[in-house]
């Protein structure tokens, strides 16, 4: 259960790292 929680947190962190640059890029170009 604990391992699953860590995995979910890690995946959310990776998604955030991927989305943040894209979001800033679109807001800058927009």
C-alpha distance matrix in Angstrom:
0.0 3.8 5.4 5.1 6.4 8.9 9.9 10.8 12.6 14.4 15.4 16.8 18.6 20.2 21.3 22.8 24.6 26.0 27.1 28.6 31.4 32.2 32.5 34.7 36.8 37.5 38.3 40.7 42.4 42.5
3.8 0.0 3.8 5.4 5.2 6.4 8.7 10.0 10.8 12.4 14.4 15.6 16.7 18.6 20.2 21.3 22.8 24.7 25.9 27.0 29.8 31.0 31.2 33.1 35.4 36.3 37.0 39.1 41.1 41.4
5.4 3.8 0.0 3.8 5.4 5.2 6.2 8.7 9.9 10.5 12.3 14.3 15.3 16.5 18.4 20.0 21.1 22.7 24.3 25.7 28.1 29.3 30.0 31.9 33.8 34.9 35.9 37.9 39.6 40.2
5.1 5.4 3.8 0.0 3.8 5.4 5.0 6.2 8.7 9.8 10.5 12.4 14.2 15.3 16.5 18.4 20.0 21.1 22.4 24.2 26.8 27.5 28.1 30.3 32.2 33.0 34.0 36.3 37.8 38.2
6.4 5.2 5.4 3.8 0.0 3.8 5.4 5.2 6.2 8.6 9.9 10.7 12.4 14.4 15.4 16.6 18.5 20.2 21.1 22.4 25.3 26.2 26.4 28.5 30.7 31.4 32.1 34.4 36.3 36.5
8.9 6.4 5.2 5.4 3.8 0.0 3.8 5.5 5.1 6.1 8.6 9.9 10.5 12.3 14.2 15.3 16.5 18.5 19.9 20.9 23.5 24.9 25.3 27.1 29.2 30.4 31.1 33.1 35.0 35.6
9.9 8.7 6.2 5.0 5.4 3.8 0.0 3.8 5.4 5.1 6.1 8.6 9.8 10.5 12.3 14.2 15.3 16.6 18.3 19.9 22.2 23.2 24.0 26.1 27.8 28.9 30.1 32.0 33.6 34.3
10.8 10.0 8.7 6.2 5.2 5.5 3.8 0.0 3.8 5.4 5.1 6.2 8.6 9.9 10.5 12.2 14.3 15.4 16.3 18.1 20.8 21.5 21.8 24.2 26.1 26.8 27.8 30.1 31.7 32.0
12.6 10.8 9.9 8.7 6.2 5.1 5.4 3.8 0.0 3.8 5.5 5.1 6.2 8.7 9.9 10.5 12.4 14.4 15.3 16.3 19.1 20.4 20.5 22.4 24.6 25.6 26.2 28.4 30.3 30.7
14.4 12.4 10.5 9.8 8.6 6.1 5.1 5.4 3.8 0.0 3.8 5.5 5.0 6.3 8.7 9.8 10.6 12.5 14.3 15.4 17.6 19.1 19.9 21.5 23.4 24.8 25.8 27.5 29.3 30.2
15.4 14.4 12.3 10.5 9.9 8.6 6.1 5.1 5.5 3.8 0.0 3.8 5.3 5.1 6.2 8.6 9.8 10.6 12.2 14.2 16.4 17.2 18.1 20.3 21.8 22.8 24.2 26.2 27.6 28.3
16.8 15.6 14.3 12.4 10.7 9.9 8.6 6.2 5.1 5.5 3.8 0.0 3.8 5.5 5.1 6.1 8.6 9.9 10.4 11.9 14.9 15.6 15.8 18.0 20.0 20.8 21.7 24.0 25.6 26.0
18.6 16.7 15.3 14.2 12.4 10.5 9.8 8.6 6.2 5.0 5.3 3.8 0.0 3.8 5.4 5.0 6.2 8.7 9.9 10.5 13.1 14.7 15.1 16.6 18.8 20.1 20.9 22.7 24.6 25.4
20.2 18.6 16.5 15.3 14.4 12.3 10.5 9.9 8.7 6.3 5.1 5.5 3.8 0.0 3.8 5.4 5.1 6.3 8.7 10.1 11.8 13.1 14.4 16.1 17.5 19.0 20.4 22.0 23.5 24.6
21.3 20.2 18.4 16.5 15.4 14.2 12.3 10.5 9.9 8.7 6.2 5.1 5.4 3.8 0.0 3.8 5.4 5.1 6.1 8.5 10.7 11.0 12.0 14.4 15.8 16.7 18.1 20.2 21.4 22.1
22.8 21.3 20.0 18.4 16.6 15.3 14.2 12.2 10.5 9.8 8.6 6.1 5.0 5.4 3.8 0.0 3.8 5.4 5.1 5.8 8.9 10.0 10.1 12.0 14.1 15.2 16.0 18.0 19.8 20.4
24.6 22.8 21.1 20.0 18.5 16.5 15.3 14.3 12.4 10.6 9.8 8.6 6.2 5.1 5.4 3.8 0.0 3.8 5.7 5.6 7.1 9.2 10.3 11.4 13.0 14.9 16.0 17.2 19.1 20.4
26.0 24.7 22.7 21.1 20.2 18.5 16.6 15.4 14.4 12.5 10.6 9.9 8.7 6.3 5.1 5.4 3.8 0.0 3.8 5.8 6.3 7.0 9.1 10.9 11.6 13.1 15.0 16.3 17.5 18.8
27.1 25.9 24.3 22.4 21.1 19.9 18.3 16.3 15.3 14.3 12.2 10.4 9.9 8.7 6.1 5.1 5.7 3.8 0.0 3.8 5.7 5.2 6.0 8.7 9.9 10.6 12.2 14.2 15.4 16.1
28.6 27.0 25.7 24.2 22.4 20.9 19.9 18.1 16.3 15.4 14.2 11.9 10.5 10.1 8.5 5.8 5.6 5.8 3.8 0.0 3.8 5.4 5.1 6.2 8.5 10.0 10.6 12.2 14.2 15.1
31.4 29.8 28.1 26.8 25.3 23.5 22.2 20.8 19.1 17.6 16.4 14.9 13.1 11.8 10.7 8.9 7.1 6.3 5.7 3.8 0.0 3.8 5.4 5.2 6.0 8.6 9.9 10.4 12.1 13.9
32.2 31.0 29.3 27.5 26.2 24.9 23.2 21.5 20.4 19.1 17.2 15.6 14.7 13.1 11.0 10.0 9.2 7.0 5.2 5.4 3.8 0.0 3.8 5.5 5.0 6.2 8.6 9.9 10.6 11.9
32.5 31.2 30.0 28.1 26.4 25.3 24.0 21.8 20.5 19.9 18.1 15.8 15.1 14.4 12.0 10.1 10.3 9.1 6.0 5.1 5.4 3.8 0.0 3.8 5.4 5.3 6.2 8.6 10.0 10.3
34.7 33.1 31.9 30.3 28.5 27.1 26.1 24.2 22.4 21.5 20.3 18.0 16.6 16.1 14.4 12.0 11.4 10.9 8.7 6.2 5.2 5.5 3.8 0.0 3.8 5.5 5.1 6.0 8.6 9.7
36.8 35.4 33.8 32.2 30.7 29.2 27.8 26.1 24.6 23.4 21.8 20.0 18.8 17.5 15.8 14.1 13.0 11.6 9.9 8.5 6.0 5.0 5.4 3.8 0.0 3.8 5.5 5.2 6.1 8.3
37.5 36.3 34.9 33.0 31.4 30.4 28.9 26.8 25.6 24.8 22.8 20.8 20.1 19.0 16.7 15.2 14.9 13.1 10.6 10.0 8.6 6.2 5.3 5.5 3.8 0.0 3.8 5.4 5.2 5.7
38.3 37.0 35.9 34.0 32.1 31.1 30.1 27.8 26.2 25.8 24.2 21.7 20.9 20.4 18.1 16.0 16.0 15.0 12.2 10.6 9.9 8.6 6.2 5.1 5.5 3.8 0.0 3.8 5.6 5.1
40.7 39.1 37.9 36.3 34.4 33.1 32.0 30.1 28.4 27.5 26.2 24.0 22.7 22.0 20.2 18.0 17.2 16.3 14.2 12.2 10.4 9.9 8.6 6.0 5.2 5.4 3.8 0.0 3.8 5.5
42.4 41.1 39.6 37.8 36.3 35.0 33.6 31.7 30.3 29.3 27.6 25.6 24.6 23.5 21.4 19.8 19.1 17.5 15.4 14.2 12.1 10.6 10.0 8.6 6.1 5.2 5.6 3.8 0.0 3.8
42.5 41.4 40.2 38.2 36.5 35.6 34.3 32.0 30.7 30.2 28.3 26.0 25.4 24.6 22.1 20.4 20.4 18.8 16.1 15.1 13.9 11.9 10.3 9.7 8.3 5.7 5.1 5.5 3.8 0.0
